[in-house]
Amino acid sequence: MVYHESVLLHESVDLLGVAPGGIYVDATFGGGGHSRLILEKMGDNGRLFAFDQDEDAKRNTAQQVFSANPGFVFVSSNFRYLKRQLRAEGIRPGKVQGILADLGVSSYQLDTAERGFSYRFDAELDMRMNRLEGETAADLLNTRNAEELQRIFSELGEVRNAKTLAHAVVREREKLPFRSTGDLVELCSKNLMGERMRYLSQVFQALRMEVNDELGALEDFMKDALEMLAPGGRLAMITFHSLEDRMVKNFMKTGNVQGEVDQDFYGNISRPWTLITKKPIEPSQKETSQNPRARSSKLRVAQKIN
Ligand SMILES: C[S@@+](CC[C@H](N)C(=O)[O-])C[C@H]1O[C@@H](n2cnc3c(N)ncnc32)[C@H](O)[C@@H]1O
């Protein structure tokens, strides 16, 4: 199985502007596709810190291109702790030339049945990217109240009958707790609205995002990224979800995910970024036909103002 086919690979690494000898971060190592290209461009004197919170991704660092490179460091951590982890590696704020994040899950995670990310296999309903801590998707379905479940399905999955589904979950778990992806698929099948695969994708995606607190981690990460970048350093973000894209867009415009413009006493607007991409870059038709998972991706790049 190919671990992961990188999305918007050349577009993102080119716009990151990798120069020989710089300090870079790949916040989402996965199969290492983006990292490999960054290493090629940064040469022998650069340093690359690659983060992934999934222990399985670490296995990919055994490849010669990573293991034999003294400038490559793998950091087993959630990227929301970017600043803390880089400081532990001796990198001070304002010293990083480029940071890239390719959000979401890898094909490996989706295609490995026992990780519980996919409705295509019957397996334990887990969905944690980091299996060493936190609540599983089954825990979440078995404990959250109906209002909370409705919010998750509606906000994160845009599920049209979120309230109906939330109440159905609560009724079902009184009979028998949720354990497997099959249990959830069965319940969804009784409450379907619209096309079956689309409905299941939306419900599974919503749970995955909540289990891994993906929006919370994204906000923490971007704040740290702004601090860690050197003036003139670049942030490249690949998103797959409209809420994530909105947060990235707002952050790159204003320095906060709400998109609130910061004005001083005299009405001067303070902007921490110059936009490198005025509009998001989307994959070519060629890329989406070769890799359908690239379909909803969007790349935005910004440069920290001097
Ligand atoms: C889409 S894949 C990245 C693929 C990679 N760019 C490549 O070319 O192979 C996303 C990866 O990021 C990791 N990930 C997602 N959210 C994370 C987070 N908050 N902290 C650390 N790793 C995260 C996932 O475990 C997954 O391996």
The ligand as an SDF file (V2000), in Angstrom:
LIG
                    3D

 27 29  0  0  0  0  0  0  0  0999 V2000
   -2.5280   14.6130    4.7790 C   0  0  0  0  0  0  0  0  0  0  0  0
   -1.3560   13.7940    5.7610 S   0  0  0  0  0  0  0  0  0  0  0  0
    0.1760   14.5350    5.3200 C   0  0  0  0  0  0  0  0  0  0  0  0
    0.8240   13.9080    4.1330 C   0  0  0  0  0  0  0  0  0  0  0  0
    2.2030   14.4280    3.8040 C   0  0  0  0  0  0  0  0  0  0  0  0
    2.2070   15.8330    3.4980 N   0  0  0  0  0  0  0  0  0  0  0  0
    2.8020   13.6480    2.6750 C   0  0  0  0  0  0  0  0  0  0  0  0
    3.1470   14.2490    1.6320 O   0  0  0  0  0  0  0  0  0  0  0  0
    2.9260   12.4220    2.7800 O   0  0  0  0  0  0  0  0  0  0  0  0
   -1.6210   14.4880    7.3430 C   0  0  0  0  0  0  0  0  0  0  0  0
   -0.7240   13.9340    8.4230 C   0  0  0  0  0  0  0  0  0  0  0  0
   -0.7030   14.8930    9.4700 O   0  0  0  0  0  0  0  0  0  0  0  0
   -0.8630   14.2750   10.7100 C   0  0  0  0  0  0  0  0  0  0  0  0
   -1.5670   15.2390   11.5650 N   0  0  0  0  0  0  0  0  0  0  0  0
   -2.8110   15.7280   11.4060 C   0  0  0  0  0  0  0  0  0  0  0  0
   -3.0960   16.5990   12.3740 N   0  0  0  0  0  0  0  0  0  0  0  0
   -1.9910   16.6890   13.1580 C   0  0  0  0  0  0  0  0  0  0  0  0
   -1.6660   17.4290   14.3250 C   0  0  0  0  0  0  0  0  0  0  0  0
   -2.5500   18.2390   14.9150 N   0  0  0  0  0  0  0  0  0  0  0  0
   -0.4300   17.2900   14.8390 N   0  0  0  0  0  0  0  0  0  0  0  0
    0.4860   16.4670   14.2590 C   0  0  0  0  0  0  0  0  0  0  0  0
    0.2170   15.7050   13.1790 N   0  0  0  0  0  0  0  0  0  0  0  0
   -0.9990   15.8230   12.6290 C   0  0  0  0  0  0  0  0  0  0  0  0
   -1.6490   13.0160   10.4410 C   0  0  0  0  0  0  0  0  0  0  0  0
   -1.3590   12.0420   11.4120 O   0  0  0  0  0  0  0  0  0  0  0  0
   -1.1780   12.6370    9.0410 C   0  0  0  0  0  0  0  0  0  0  0  0
   -0.1150   11.7190    9.1010 O   0  0  0  0  0  0  0  0  0  0  0  0
  1  2  1  0
  2  3  1  0
  2 10  1  0
  3  4  1  0
  4  5  1  0
  5  6  1  0
  5  7  1  0
  7  8  2  0
  7  9  1  0
 10 11  1  0
 11 12  1  0
 11 26  1  0
 12 13  1  0
 13 14  1  0
 13 24  1  0
 14 15  1  0
 14 23  1  0
 15 16  2  0
 16 17  1  0
 17 18  1  0
 17 23  2  0
 18 19  1  0
 18 20  2  0
 20 21  1  0
 21 22  2  0
 22 23  1  0
 24 25  1  0
 24 26  1  0
 26 27  1  0
M  CHG  2   2   1   9  -1
M  END
$$$$
